[in-house]
Amino acid sequence: MADVWVAPGRINLIGEHTDYNDGFVLPIALPHAVRVTAVRRDDGVLRVRSRQQDGVTEVAVADLAPGVVTGWAAYVAGVVWVLREAGYDVGGFDLVVDGDVPLGAGLSSSAALESATALAVADLSTLDIDRFRLAHLAQRAENDFVGMPCGIMDQSASLLAREGHALLLDTRTLDTAHIPFHVAAAGLTLLVVDTRAAHRLVDGEYAARRAACHKAAEVLGVPALRDLTEVPTDLPDELLRRVRHVVTENRRVLDVVDLLRAGDFRAIGPLLTASHESLRDDYEVTVPELDVAVEALVASGAHGARMTGGGFGGCVIALVDTARVDGCMAAVREAFARNGFTAPECFTATAAAGARRER
């Protein structure tokens, strides 16, 4: 009987666009996950299909190279390719993909798919690869095979997270700490609003932000923006604003961690909102749907709210008193209707377990 490997999507509580600047991030794993059912093949062929998509992708693993497989199946094929490129003995597989991570919502469905595939292929190939190494390999698959220049956060969250905890990740050293995130015990709920806003120019804009940060680090003579403790003043306006977001966002991550460790959950709210304002004004990665959602949530009593993910669409999170969740959801829906936006999808989230073999 075929075995199943499960890997969750993620929500980033705070620490946006810091991971490719060697900074700090604080994601949680979602209950929403991707499941990969896999068996080995003896003919060196990779065959992939999805319960959510039409068609079958079939290719010889020896022929895998960037550009050979496109679409959603590239995330699977890229993992097999990168393992072979790294010198691991990986053959053919039959894989069936299923899952309920919302697509295009900024909840890292791609990283969940990569992580579940990586675990499945490593287990079935009896490869001794630790989770940190798997996260790096999955990231490389997305960078070099798919062509998306993502940082290490998403794959790390999917592979390393623990139930009931947020994952503090130092993306330079890869040091991790599991921070208790039992907000329900404090009468709080993490509310997620999928704005259903189509991502706008996300690939090119994401790459442009990353390039600007690397240029600023070069101009300032530091290895990465992580090394700045103060915001410089002698940069062109656009670079200055990009740098200011990264420097202040790193501070906010560490401040949130201190508050969570102290059990002062409500106090993180203003930091969430400040993060959104920085992403809106300095990093310029929000869209009207994200801004309207945050404004409606805060106005209806949320302790704080922010976009989560790369931006240009996707989701907003809010920390809300559990008794006020229904009112906050209603306020967002009403605000979207007033603005002529597509009705959002709202759900609550808890900190779930990371990737695992299910059977």
BADO-245422 format. One line per field, with one value per residue (C-alpha): residue number from 1; residue in three letters; z, y negated, x negated. Coordinates in Angstrom, 3 decimals, padded with zeros to 6 digits. Last residue first. Example, Ala and Ser with C-alpha at 12.3 -4.5 7.8 and 13.67 -1.06 7.14 Angstrom:
REM BADO-245422
nr [2, 1]
rest [SER, ALA]
up [007.140, 007.800]
north [001.060, 004.500]
east [-013.670, -012.300]
//
This chain:
REM BADO-245422
nr [359, 358, 357, 356, 355, 354, 353, 352, 351, 350, 349, 348, 347, 346, 345, 344, 343, 342, 341, 340, 339, 338, 337, 336, 335, 334, 333, 332, 331, 330, 329, 328, 327, 326, 325, 324, 323, 322, 321, 320, 319, 318, 317, 316, 315, 314, 313, 312, 311, 310, 309, 308, 307, 306, 305, 304, 303, 302, 301, 300, 299, 298, 297, 296, 295, 294, 293, 292, 291, 290, 289, 288, 287, 286, 285, 284, 283, 282, 281, 280, 279, 278, 277, 276, 275, 274, 273, 272, 271, 270, 269, 268, 267, 266, 265, 264, 263, 262, 261, 260, 259, 258, 257, 256, 255, 254, 253, 252, 251, 250, 249, 248, 247, 246, 245, 244, 243, 242, 241, 240, 239, 238, 237, 236, 235, 234, 233, 232, 231, 230, 229, 228, 227, 226, 225, 224, 223, 222, 221, 220, 219, 218, 217, 216, 215, 214, 213, 212, 211, 210, 209, 208, 207, 206, 205, 204, 203, 202, 201, 200, 199, 198, 197, 196, 195, 194, 193, 192, 191, 190, 189, 188, 187, 186, 185, 184, 183, 182, 181, 180, 179, 178, 177, 176, 175, 174, 173, 172, 171, 170, 169, 168, 167, 166, 165, 164, 163, 162, 161, 160, 159, 158, 157, 156, 155, 154, 153, 152, 151, 150, 149, 148, 147, 146, 145, 144, 143, 142, 141, 140, 139, 138, 137, 136, 135, 134, 133, 132, 131, 130, 129, 128, 127, 126, 125, 124, 123, 122, 121, 120, 119, 118, 117, 116, 115, 114, 113, 112, 111, 110, 109, 108, 107, 106, 105, 104, 103, 102, 101, 100, 99, 98, 97, 96, 95, 94, 93, 92, 91, 90, 89, 88, 87, 86, 85, 84, 83, 82, 81, 80, 79, 78, 77, 76, 75, 74, 73, 72, 71, 70, 69, 68, 67, 66, 65, 64, 63, 62, 61, 60, 59, 58, 57, 56, 55, 54, 53, 52, 51, 50, 49, 48, 47, 46, 45, 44, 43, 42, 41, 40, 39, 38, 37, 36, 35, 34, 33, 32, 31, 30, 29, 28, 27, 26, 25, 24, 23, 22, 21, 20, 19, 18, 17, 16, 15, 14, 13, 12, 11, 10, 9, 8, 7, 6, 5, 4, 3, 2, 1]
rest [ARG, GLU, ARG, ARG, ALA, GLY, ALA, ALA, ALA, THR, ALA, THR, PHE, CYS, GLU, PRO, ALA, THR, PHE, GLY, ASN, ARG, ALA, PHE, ALA, GLU, ARG, VAL, ALA, ALA, MET, CYS, GLY, ASP, VAL, ARG, ALA, THR, ASP, VAL, LEU, ALA, ILE, VAL, CYS, GLY, GLY, PHE, GLY, GLY, GLY, THR, MET, ARG, ALA, GLY, HIS, ALA, GLY, SER, ALA, VAL, LEU, ALA, GLU, VAL, ALA, VAL, ASP, LEU, GLU, PRO, VAL, THR, VAL, GLU, TYR, ASP, ASP, ARG, LEU, SER, GLU, HIS, SER, ALA, THR, LEU, LEU, PRO, GLY, ILE, ALA, ARG, PHE, ASP, GLY, ALA, ARG, LEU, LEU, ASP, VAL, VAL, ASP, LEU, VAL, ARG, ARG, ASN, GLU, THR, VAL, VAL, HIS, ARG, VAL, ARG, ARG, LEU, LEU, GLU, ASP, PRO, LEU, ASP, THR, PRO, VAL, GLU, THR, LEU, ASP, ARG, LEU, ALA, PRO, VAL, GLY, LEU, VAL, GLU, ALA, ALA, LYS, HIS, CYS, ALA, ALA, ARG, ARG, ALA, ALA, TYR, GLU, GLY, ASP, VAL, LEU, ARG, HIS, ALA, ALA, ARG, THR, ASP, VAL, VAL, LEU, LEU, THR, LEU, GLY, ALA, ALA, ALA, VAL, HIS, PHE, PRO, ILE, HIS, ALA, THR, ASP, LEU, THR, ARG, THR, ASP, LEU, LEU, LEU, ALA, HIS, GLY, GLU, ARG, ALA, LEU, LEU, SER, ALA, SER, GLN, ASP, MET, ILE, GLY, CYS, PRO, MET, GLY, VAL, PHE, ASP, ASN, GLU, ALA, ARG, GLN, ALA, LEU, HIS, ALA, LEU, ARG, PHE, ARG, ASP, ILE, ASP, LEU, THR, SER, LEU, ASP, ALA, VAL, ALA, LEU, ALA, THR, ALA, SER, GLU, LEU, ALA, ALA, SER, SER, SER, LEU, GLY, ALA, GLY, LEU, PRO, VAL, ASP, GLY, ASP, VAL, VAL, LEU, ASP, PHE, GLY, GLY, VAL, ASP, TYR, GLY, ALA, GLU, ARG, LEU, VAL, TRP, VAL, VAL, GLY, ALA, VAL, TYR, ALA, ALA, TRP, GLY, THR, VAL, VAL, GLY, PRO, ALA, LEU, ASP, ALA, VAL, ALA, VAL, GLU, THR, VAL, GLY, ASP, GLN, GLN, ARG, SER, ARG, VAL, ARG, LEU, VAL, GLY, ASP, ASP, ARG, ARG, VAL, ALA, THR, VAL, ARG, VAL, ALA, HIS, PRO, LEU, ALA, ILE, PRO, LEU, VAL, PHE, GLY, ASP, ASN, TYR, ASP, THR, HIS, GLU, GLY, ILE, LEU, ASN, ILE, ARG, GLY, PRO, ALA, VAL, TRP, VAL, ASP, ALA, MET]
up [007.281, 007.971, 007.448, 008.792, 007.994, 010.798, 013.519, 013.773, 015.271, 015.146, 012.493, 012.126, 008.828, 006.573, 002.793, 001.200, -001.022, -004.290, -003.943, -004.760, -002.064, -000.021, -000.362, 000.877, 003.900, 004.727, 004.513, 006.724, 009.339, 009.366, 010.034, 012.873, 014.422, 014.236, 015.850, 018.730, 021.487, 020.563, 021.212, 017.933, 016.630, 012.916, 009.824, 006.266, 003.213, -000.446, -002.822, -003.832, -000.659, -000.009, 002.862, 005.639, 005.616, 009.037, 011.911, 015.533, 018.711, 016.559, 017.670, 014.636, 013.525, 013.608, 011.423, 008.968, 008.494, 008.006, 005.451, 003.562, 003.331, 002.036, -000.538, -001.678, -002.492, -000.274, -001.350, -001.059, 001.148, 002.954, 003.029, 002.866, 004.310, 007.052, 007.815, 007.941, 010.398, 012.583, 012.691, 013.860, 016.415, 017.752, 018.345, 020.120, 023.438, 023.398, 023.870, 027.022, 027.898, 028.715, 026.000, 023.622, 024.511, 024.006, 020.667, 019.526, 020.345, 018.398, 015.331, 015.649, 015.666, 012.447, 010.934, 011.828, 009.960, 006.978, 006.572, 006.897, 004.228, 001.669, 002.547, 002.204, -001.112, -002.524, -001.130, -002.282, 000.635, 003.175, 006.149, 007.508, 009.685, 012.810, 013.853, 010.389, 010.048, 008.944, 005.862, 004.498, 004.178, 005.011, 002.970, 002.822, -000.989, -001.088, 001.485, -000.482, -003.701, -001.964, -000.622, -004.003, -005.680, -003.204, -003.754, -007.538, -007.318, -005.381, -007.911, -010.850, -009.322, -007.797, -010.826, -009.231, -007.157, -007.567, -004.497, -002.804, 000.412, 002.413, 005.898, 008.718, 012.348, 015.145, 018.152, 021.706, 025.058, 026.705, 026.496, 022.791, 022.329, 022.956, 020.891, 022.768, 020.969, 019.399, 018.848, 015.751, 014.753, 010.979, 011.356, 008.736, 008.584, 012.335, 012.723, 015.512, 014.912, 016.496, 018.826, 019.597, 017.259, 016.222, 013.032, 011.354, 007.871, 006.827, 008.630, 007.166, 003.634, 003.963, 005.661, 003.358, 000.962, -002.348, -005.719, -007.875, -010.943, -010.726, -011.008, -009.467, -006.741, -006.022, -006.090, -004.095, -001.366, -001.266, -000.924, 001.876, 003.745, 003.292, 004.817, 007.867, 008.170, 008.274, 005.300, 005.668, 002.379, 002.381, -001.181, -000.035, 002.947, 000.983, -001.819, 000.581, 002.768, -000.232, -001.780, 001.419, 001.682, -001.946, -001.799, 001.482, 000.006, -002.982, -000.813, 000.967, 002.587, 000.240, -000.948, -004.458, -003.701, -000.430, 001.400, 001.161, -000.211, -002.622, -004.700, -006.212, -006.749, -008.764, -008.424, -010.327, -009.027, -006.477, -005.494, -003.889, -005.447, -004.816, -008.442, -007.871, -004.847, -006.831, -009.686, -007.436, -005.643, -008.911, -010.268, -007.409, -007.642, -011.444, -011.210, -010.442, -013.866, -015.876, -016.361, -018.694, -017.892, -015.293, -015.890, -015.496, -018.276, -015.977, -013.970, -017.059, -017.384, -016.806, -015.842, -015.654, -016.409, -014.543, -011.224, -007.692, -007.218, -008.566, -010.828, -011.015, -012.798, -012.459, -014.570, -013.734, -014.628, -011.172, -009.680, -006.025, -004.378, -003.215, -001.747, -001.206, 001.121, 001.207, 004.383, 006.062, 009.842, 009.474, 010.501, 012.398, 011.211, 013.086, 010.903, 011.665, 009.247, 006.728, 004.167, 002.168, 005.288, 006.146, 003.510, 006.229, 009.831, 011.639, 012.262, 009.053, 008.168, 006.902, 004.714, 006.170, 004.981, 004.886, 003.600, 002.579, 001.994, -000.841, 000.000]
north [-006.226, -009.949, -010.731, -014.193, -017.873, -020.385, -020.433, -023.086, -026.569, -027.449, -029.336, -030.867, -031.297, -034.091, -034.033, -037.442, -038.676, -040.062, -043.801, -046.524, -048.870, -048.801, -044.997, -044.657, -046.824, -044.783, -041.527, -042.903, -044.133, -040.802, -038.952, -041.322, -040.880, -037.104, -037.110, -039.412, -036.816, -035.227, -038.484, -039.130, -038.927, -039.616, -038.022, -039.314, -037.103, -037.103, -039.985, -042.062, -040.780, -038.290, -036.588, -038.042, -041.312, -042.812, -043.127, -044.234, -044.081, -043.593, -045.788, -046.611, -049.519, -047.256, -044.667, -047.186, -048.965, -045.688, -044.436, -047.737, -047.684, -044.114, -044.739, -047.969, -046.250, -045.837, -045.454, -049.034, -048.354, -051.691, -052.676, -049.449, -047.018, -049.521, -050.027, -046.271, -045.827, -048.604, -046.722, -043.530, -045.497, -047.071, -043.584, -042.038, -043.422, -041.085, -038.066, -039.107, -035.540, -036.684, -034.422, -035.886, -039.433, -038.719, -037.016, -040.009, -042.353, -040.126, -040.194, -043.948, -044.666, -042.685, -044.626, -047.948, -047.135, -045.553, -048.359, -051.082, -049.430, -049.473, -053.088, -054.180, -052.376, -054.305, -057.645, -057.466, -056.611, -058.743, -058.477, -055.046, -053.171, -051.822, -048.340, -047.283, -043.804, -042.201, -044.410, -041.960, -041.620, -045.318, -047.995, -050.469, -050.490, -046.685, -046.346, -048.801, -046.825, -043.591, -045.209, -046.647, -043.260, -041.592, -044.234, -043.853, -040.067, -040.366, -042.873, -040.632, -037.560, -039.351, -041.305, -041.505, -038.571, -038.229, -039.475, -036.613, -038.656, -035.505, -036.788, -034.845, -035.248, -034.279, -033.879, -035.147, -034.180, -033.853, -030.052, -030.445, -032.327, -029.271, -030.445, -029.141, -030.037, -027.230, -028.410, -028.095, -028.845, -028.858, -031.124, -033.638, -032.956, -033.273, -031.352, -031.780, -029.076, -029.719, -027.071, -025.080, -022.232, -022.363, -023.781, -022.368, -021.135, -023.571, -026.533, -025.814, -025.522, -028.888, -030.744, -029.949, -032.882, -032.905, -033.716, -031.953, -030.295, -026.905, -024.931, -027.267, -029.142, -026.722, -023.658, -025.588, -026.211, -022.494, -021.694, -024.220, -022.850, -019.287, -020.283, -021.735, -018.663, -016.204, -014.015, -010.296, -008.983, -005.725, -006.418, -006.049, -008.285, -010.971, -010.975, -011.269, -013.896, -016.012, -015.675, -016.807, -019.738, -020.802, -020.685, -022.610, -025.136, -025.628, -025.964, -028.756, -030.617, -033.612, -033.117, -031.901, -028.397, -027.733, -024.864, -022.003, -019.135, -016.273, -015.212, -011.766, -010.658, -007.748, -007.680, -007.215, -007.187, -009.175, -008.410, -011.673, -013.751, -017.249, -017.476, -014.326, -015.920, -019.129, -017.302, -015.343, -018.563, -020.434, -017.752, -018.334, -022.141, -021.881, -019.948, -023.218, -024.651, -023.777, -020.740, -020.813, -024.457, -023.752, -020.262, -016.741, -014.349, -011.690, -011.734, -010.564, -012.587, -012.119, -014.891, -013.893, -016.035, -017.945, -019.651, -019.271, -015.531, -016.013, -013.932, -013.152, -010.460, -010.484, -007.778, -005.935, -002.529, -000.909, -003.045, -003.992, -004.748, -008.053, -009.656, -013.337, -015.318, -019.120, -020.835, -023.203, -022.863, -025.774, -025.979, -029.076, -031.716, -034.044, -035.450, -037.006, -038.466, -037.271, -039.757, -037.016, -036.170, -039.741, -040.218, -039.874, -039.140, -038.732, -036.054, -034.278, -031.856, -028.467, -025.593, -022.162, -019.055, -015.531, -012.325, -009.346, -005.734, -003.491, 000.000]
east [-001.112, -001.062, -004.716, -005.353, -005.636, -005.138, -002.511, 000.200, 000.423, 004.113, 006.029, 009.480, 011.259, 012.496, 012.981, 013.347, 016.210, 014.856, 014.277, 016.800, 015.542, 018.728, 018.902, 015.327, 016.063, 019.175, 017.246, 014.504, 016.976, 018.803, 015.557, 014.734, 018.175, 017.957, 014.513, 015.471, 015.949, 012.615, 010.784, 008.981, 005.433, 005.668, 004.186, 004.480, 004.193, 003.217, 002.656, -000.373, -002.062, -004.855, -003.098, -000.984, 000.925, 001.367, 003.809, 003.793, 005.863, 008.958, 011.846, 013.977, 011.766, 008.702, 010.414, 011.848, 008.507, 006.644, 009.175, 009.156, 005.355, 005.237, 007.955, 006.292, 002.964, -000.103, -003.726, -004.941, -007.975, -007.945, -004.264, -002.247, -004.784, -005.575, -001.897, -001.413, -004.268, -002.872, 000.429, -001.255, -003.274, -000.073, 001.375, -001.615, -000.360, 002.636, 000.409, -001.424, -002.472, -006.020, -007.423, -004.863, -005.921, -009.623, -008.909, -006.855, -009.741, -012.150, -009.927, -009.327, -013.059, -013.516, -010.637, -012.258, -015.463, -013.693, -011.156, -013.772, -015.908, -013.098, -012.290, -015.900, -016.258, -013.310, -014.457, -018.080, -020.369, -022.218, -019.875, -020.696, -018.163, -019.825, -020.913, -022.035, -023.553, -020.272, -020.471, -023.027, -026.820, -027.287, -029.052, -026.177, -026.104, -026.279, -023.520, -021.380, -021.898, -020.927, -017.788, -016.864, -017.376, -015.014, -012.372, -012.688, -012.433, -009.192, -007.887, -008.681, -007.061, -004.086, -002.971, 000.476, 001.673, 005.430, 007.241, 009.033, 008.840, 008.186, 008.898, 007.286, 008.329, 005.957, 008.209, 007.863, 009.390, 005.992, 006.062, 006.841, 003.571, 001.417, -001.540, -004.561, -007.819, -009.843, -013.389, -015.525, -019.097, -019.416, -022.472, -021.410, -017.664, -017.269, -014.047, -011.515, -008.920, -005.532, -004.212, -001.069, -002.045, -005.668, -007.160, -010.288, -009.316, -006.578, -008.120, -011.550, -010.128, -008.416, -011.259, -014.201, -013.854, -012.019, -013.628, -010.965, -012.509, -010.792, -014.031, -016.595, -014.743, -011.886, -014.147, -016.759, -014.187, -013.360, -017.063, -017.469, -014.448, -015.716, -019.051, -017.321, -015.076, -017.954, -018.846, -019.604, -018.249, -016.292, -015.009, -011.393, -012.069, -013.920, -011.336, -008.413, -010.058, -011.031, -007.576, -005.846, -008.249, -007.906, -004.110, -004.047, -006.487, -004.168, -001.043, -002.851, 000.058, -000.133, 003.434, 002.649, 003.895, 005.691, 003.955, 006.471, 004.460, 003.948, 000.966, 000.486, -003.098, -004.479, -008.227, -011.476, -015.021, -016.987, -020.563, -021.610, -024.376, -023.056, -021.899, -019.825, -018.168, -017.660, -015.935, -013.561, -012.602, -012.187, -009.870, -007.452, -007.480, -007.430, -004.145, -002.316, -003.074, -006.163, -008.398, -011.421, -012.189, -014.864, -016.248, -014.894, -015.904, -017.411, -014.175, -012.297, -009.110, -005.369, -002.973, 000.699, 003.728, 006.376, 005.766, 007.208, 006.641, 003.144, 000.918, -002.771, -004.777, -008.550, -010.171, -013.389, -011.914, -011.867, -009.117, -008.780, -005.450, -003.981, -000.878, -001.607, 000.633, 000.618, 001.782, 004.221, 003.799, 001.390, -002.260, -003.324, -005.762, -008.129, -010.897, -014.283, -016.827, -019.419, -017.990, -016.269, -014.273, -013.303, -010.602, -007.954, -008.867, -005.555, -002.941, -003.877, -001.145, -002.143, -001.065, -001.437, -003.287, -001.858, -003.435, -001.325, -002.356, -001.233, 000.000]
//
